[in-house]
Amino acid sequence: MEKYEIGLIPGPVKIPEEIRRVWLNDFASSDLEDEFFALYHENQVLIQKLLRTKNNVVITSGEAMSILWASLKCTLKPGEKILAVSSGLFGSGFADMARAIGAYAETCEFPYDEVPEPEKVYEHAKKFRPKVITAVHCETPSGTLTPCLAEIGKIAREVEALFVVDFVSSAGGVELDVDACKIDIGLLGSQKVLSLTPSISISTISPHAWQIINDVNYSGYEAFADWREVPEKKFMPYTHDWHSMKALNISLENIMNEGIDGACARHSEAAKLCRDLGREIGLELFPKSEEICSPTVTAFYVPEKFTWENFNERLRARGLAVGGNYGSLAGKVFRIGHMGSQADSDLVRRGMKIIREVLA
C-alpha cells in the first residue's frame, strides 16, 4: 500500500499538500548560498520559540534515530556511565545503544503501561552517579507521556549528570519547556508532529552539553560539534537538504500562526475523541490510566477475537492504516497516531467508524 486513504499511523504522518509542493522546487546548493544559511537560522529561532529554549539548535539531515545515536556518541566515552529512565521501548533503547558504544548503562525501569516515578529515579541516580541521564517524553509504542521531565531534570542537576530527552513524537503537539525542564540535549524528529518526511532531525543543546561534546570530541557523521556555528560561519560538515529545510520552515510557521497553545489544544481534542470513541466500541486502553496517555498517540489492546494480522488486514481492506507494535507489545497492542496533520477530529471519526464496522 503506497498511500493510505485514512492514515492514522503514529509517524510518518500524512504530509500536507502545501508542504509536498516544496519538492517541486529546484533549489541551488545549500553549501554555497547565503539564502540557505538565512533559512537555517530562521528555523533555529522558530524552534527555540516552539520549545521555549535559549539553547543552541542544531538541524541535521537524517531520520531521528541519527540524533538519538549522536546524543550518546557525542557525550559518552567507553566505560562512562549512563542511566536510562525507561517506561517503554525507546527508554530502554537508550541503554542498549550506550552499551553498543562501550558505555556502562543501567536502566531505571518502569512498566510499559505506566510512567516514571521521580523518587525511584532519584534513588537510582544518587547511588549510580551517571554522567548522562536519558528519558523519553512520549513513548510512542506505549502511548504514554512522561509528566515528570522537570523533576528528572532537577535530579540530573543534583547528581551532576547531563540530561538527554527524546521528545521526537511529542514536541509541537504537547506543551514543552526545554529550559524549565533543564534539558541539556533535546531530540525532535521531522515525521511526527511537524508532518514532514523522515529526512531531518532537530537537537537543542545547552552550553553545558557543548562542554561535554567538546571534551568527548566524537567526529563521526552524526557528530554535533561542527554544527555549533553553522549560520555564522556559513559552513557545514556535509551538504544539507534544502527542500526539507524549506518544508520545516513552512511547518513551523503554520504552528506559529495557529498558536502553540492552539496546536496543543487541537492534539488534546483529537486524542480525547479517539479514546472516547474507542471506549464506546469496546476497545481497551493499554496505559493503566488515561491521565498518562499522550495527546499525540493512543495505544489500545488488539481486540480479543482478532489476531493483530487479521485485524490489520480488515482495517486496511477498508482504507484505514494504524500502527502495530514492537518487542513485548508486538501482536498485543496497536496504536492510532493523531499527531501533526492527523490531529484532526474529522479524520479520527472516520478512522474510528471503520474500526467500529470491523468489530461489528
N, C-alpha and C positions, 0 to 999 in steps of 0.2 A: 504494500500500500504506500504509494509515493506521497499522498497527501490525505488528510482526514477531513471528511465533511463536517464532523463535530469533533474538534480536537480538545481534549481535556487532560492531556498528559502533563506531568509536572516538569516540563522542560525537555528539549527545546520547545518553547511555546510558539503559537502562530505569530508570524511577523506581519505587522500592519502594512497595508498597501503603500502608504506614504514612505515607509522605510525601505520596502522592497525596491522602489523606484531608484534608490541611490545606486544600485548596482548597474543601472543603465548608463551611468556617467563614465567618462573616460578621464580619470584623474592622472595627473603627472606623477613624478617620482617623489615620494614623501621625504626622501633624503635631501632633496635639493631645494624645495620650495618654502619660502617664508610662510605662505598661507597654511601649510600643514602644521608648522610649529605653533602658529597662532591658534589653529583649531585645537591642537593638543592642549595648549594652556587654557583655552576656554572650557574644555571638558574637565580639566583638573578643577577649575573654580566651581563648576556646576556640581561635581562630585563632592567637593568639600561642603557645599551648601546642603546637598541631599543628605549627607551623613553627619552633618554638624561637627565638622572637624577642622582644625587648623593644621593638621599633619600634612605632610607631603603626599601627593597622589601620583602613583606610577601606573601607566596604562600600557599593557604589553599585548603582543599577538599570542594567540593560543587559547584553548579551552581552559576552564577554571582549574582543572587538575594541575595545570602547569604552575600556578601560583601557590597551590597547596604544597607542592614539592618545593617550590622556591622558598617559601616561608621557613622550611626546615633546613634545607641545604645552605641557606644564607645565614643561619643563626646558630647552628649546632656543629661542633667538631666531633669526630669519633670519640665515644666514651662519655660525652657530656649528657646530662640528664634532662629528660622531658616528662612532664606529667600530662597525660591526655585525659581530659574530663569527657566522659563518654556516656551518652544515653541513646546511642544509635550507631549505625554502620559507619558513618563518617567520623564520629568521635573516636571510635576505636581504630579507625583507619589511620589517623594521625600517628598513633603508636606504632602501627605496622610499618608505615613509611619511615619513621625515625629509626627503627631498628634496621631497616634496609640500608640506611646510610651510615650505620655504625654507632648510632647514639644508644644510650641506655634509657629505655622507656618503661614507665609504669602507667597503668590505667586506673583512674578513679571512676569505677563503673557503676552505672545505674540501669535498671530495667529499661528496655526499649519503649515501653508504653508509659514511662514516667519521665521526669526531668531532673537535672542535678540538684542536690541539696548543698548549699554553701557550707554548712557546718562540717559535713563529711569531706568536702574539698579542702577546707581549711586544715583539718586534722592531717589529711594525707600530705598536703603541700608543706606544712610546718615540719613534718617528720622527714620527708623526702628531700626537700630543698632543691627543686629542679631549677635549671637555667631558663627553661621555657615551659609555660602552661598553655595548652590549647583547649579551645571549646568550640562548639558548633551552635549557632543561633537557631537555625531551623534544620532539624533532622528530617530531610525530605522523605526517606523511606518510612519513617515512623509517623510523619505528620505532626510532630511536636515542635513547640517553640520554647527555648530556654529563657525563662523570665529573669534570671539572676546574673546577667552578664556584669552589671555594675559591682555586685558583691564579689564575684570571682576576680574582677579587675583589681579590687582593693586587696584581695588575698595575694594576688601576684605582686603587687607593690610591696606588701609587708614582707614577703619572703624573697624579694629582690629578683623576681622572675619576669621575663618578657611575656606579655600576654598576646597570644595569637588567636584570632576569631574568624571562623568560616561563617560569613553571612551571605554566601553565594545565592541562596534561594529565598532570602527574606528582604534584604535591603531594597528600599523603594516601595515595598508593599506593607512594611511594618515600621513603626516609629523606632528610630535608632539614633543614638547619640554616641558616636565613637569616643569623643573626648571625655564625656561624663563617665563612660564605662572603662576608661583608662586602657583602651585597646591600643597596643603598640603596632601590631600588623593586622589589618582587616582585609578580608578577601571577598571579592564580589565577581560573579560571573555575568556574562552578557546574555545568555539564552534563557534566563528566568524572568524576573520582573521587568527587566529592560527590554524584553521582547525582540532580541536581535539574534543573529546567527551565533553559534558557539565558536566565535572567532577571536574575541579579545577578552582580556581579564584585567581587573582593576584592583590595586592594592593601596591601602592607606598605611603610611609608615611614619612612626613617631621619631623625634630626634634621638631618643634612647635606642630605638631599633637600629637606626643608621649607625650608631656607635658599634653595636654588636656586629652588624653586617660588614662594616669596615674591618673589624678585628678578624672575623672568620675568613673574609676575603675569598669567598667562593666565586669562580669565574666561568661557570658553565652557561649554557644557552639561557637558562631561567634566571640567571643572576640579576639581582636588583641594582647592584652598585652603579652601573653605567647609565641608569635611568634617572638618577637623582636631579640632574640639572639639564634635562633634555631641551626645554624651550629656551633656556638661557644660552646654552652652548650650540644649539641647533645641530646636535649630533646624536645619533642613536647607534646601538650595537648591531642592529640589522634593519632592513627595510620594513617599514610599518605598513599596516593595512589601512590605506586612506579611506576606502569605501566603508569599512567598519567604523572608523573614527567619525566619519560624517553621519553614519546611521546612529551612533551613540549620541552625537550632539542633538539630533532630532528627538531621540527618545528622552533625553534629559530635559530638553526644552518643553516637551509635552508634559512631563511630570511637573515642571515648574509652573506651567500655565494652568494645569489642573489644581496645583497646590499640593504640597507634600501631605498635609492633613487630609485633603480631599482624596488623594490616591490611596492613603491608608484606609480611609473610611470605605472606599469602593471595594477594597480587598476584604475588609471585615464583613461587609454586607453579602458579598458573594459566598464567603465561607459559611456564614450563618445560614444562608439559604440552602447551600449544599447539605449541610448537616441536618437541618430541619426536614428537608425533603427525604434525605436518606433514612431518618428515623421513621417517617411516615410509611415508607415502603418496606420497612423491616430490616434495614441494614444496621450492623453493629459497629460503632466506632472502635478503632484499635486502641487509641490512648485511653487510659483509665478515667481521665477527666476531660471534659470539653474545654475547661479553663486553660489547659496547656496545649490545645490544638493551635496550629499555625494558621494565620489568615491567608497563607499562600497555597496550602495543600491540605487535603483531607485524606486520612487513611481509614479505610473500612476493612473489616474481615470479609474474605470471599464468602458468599452465601453458602450455607451448609450443603445444599442439594447440588452444588456445582463444584467441579474442579476449576482452578484458575484458567486452564487452557480452554475448557468448554465455555466458560463464562465469557472470556475474552473473545473467543470466536463468534459467539452470538452477538456481542456488542458491536464488533467490527462489521458483521453482516448487515447491521442497521446503520452503519456510518459513524459509530462512536468509538473513539480511541481513548482509553485511560491507561494509567501506568501499572505495570506489575510490580514485583519487588525482588529483593536480593537477600543472599545469606539466609539467616534463620527465618526471615519473613517471606521467603520465596514460596509461592503457591498458597500462602495463607492470608496475605494482606494485599489489597490493591489500593491505588491512590488516584485521586482526582486533583488535577492541577488547576487552580483558579488564581493564577498569578499573571501579572502583566496584562497583555491584551485579552487573556482568558478570565480576568476578574470582571466578568460580565454576567449580570443576573439572568439575562435572556438566554445566553449560551448555557449557563448552568441548568436552567429549567429544561432546555431542550435535551441536554445530556441525561438528566435525572429521569426525564419522561421515558427515554429509551431503556434505561435500567429498570424502571417500573414495568415496562412491557416484557422485558426478558424474564423478570422474576415472576410475572403472571403466567 
